[in-house]
Amino acid sequence: MTVFELAASEAWLNFFTLSLSAQMERQMNAERIKRALQAKKALGGILGRPIGVCCIDDQKADIIEYIEKGFNIMEVAVFIGCSCQTLSKWLVQNKNDPDIQRALIKALIKESKAGWH
């Protein structure tokens, strides 16, 4: 066996050992997480994000301000740091909020006046 062949076989052995240990670690982490979730559920804990809580609820005033100033959905989403889909879904879920309705109506009126000139 040449030195090159020996080095190549040693490199392959190192790669195999590292990949095997990484796979074992992934399996152990998955089992540990499953056990922790089962234990929390058994104790009556609720898993996942709380129902009705959205990451942009606390930015309502900023959203209304941006909409009233005439920014479109994409621009508002960038300003508050979320996706357009998240903001659109949030607006639909909060469509009965009088403040949001007022802001959207103001934006529509402003847009329609700008279109007539």
Secondary structure, DSSP 8 states (H G I E B T S, - for coil): --HHHHHHHHHHHHHHHHHHHHHHHHHHHHHHHHHHHHHHHHTT---SS-TT--TTGGGHHHHHHHHHTT--HHHHHHHHTS-HHHHHHHHHHTTT-HHHHHHHHHHHHHHHHHHH-
